């Protein structure tokens, strides 16, 4: 089972029970999930604020980054190819030991929800976004 888990942050959170939910769910993720892609709400907020230059990022902006990341990670499952064509092969290629199945996701190029323009990025710009 592949999961995408968003860990809470006091900078973005509006509910006092979010840290408790995250703490209590980690045990279930360790025991029952095969692969966990971990996303941090504070990091997503900082990416929207610093990289995408959004003055007040909304949950829609954060969700746009999450959906783009989910689409990028799972494209090997949706399109034909030899490498990582199913979840079992993805797990075999990424996980050295069974309990080490938490991954931090990197994604570039980053674009905001409203921007539809095409712009050629240089290698240093892409590297900095990672």
Buried (B, 14 or more C-beta within 10 A) or exposed (E): EBBBBBBBBEEBBEEEEBBEEBEEEBEEBEEEBBBBBBBBBBBBBBBBBEBBEBEEBEEEBBEBBBEBBBEEBBEBBEEEEEEBEEBEBBBEEEBEEEEEBBEEBEBEEBBBBEEEEEEEEEEEEEEEBE
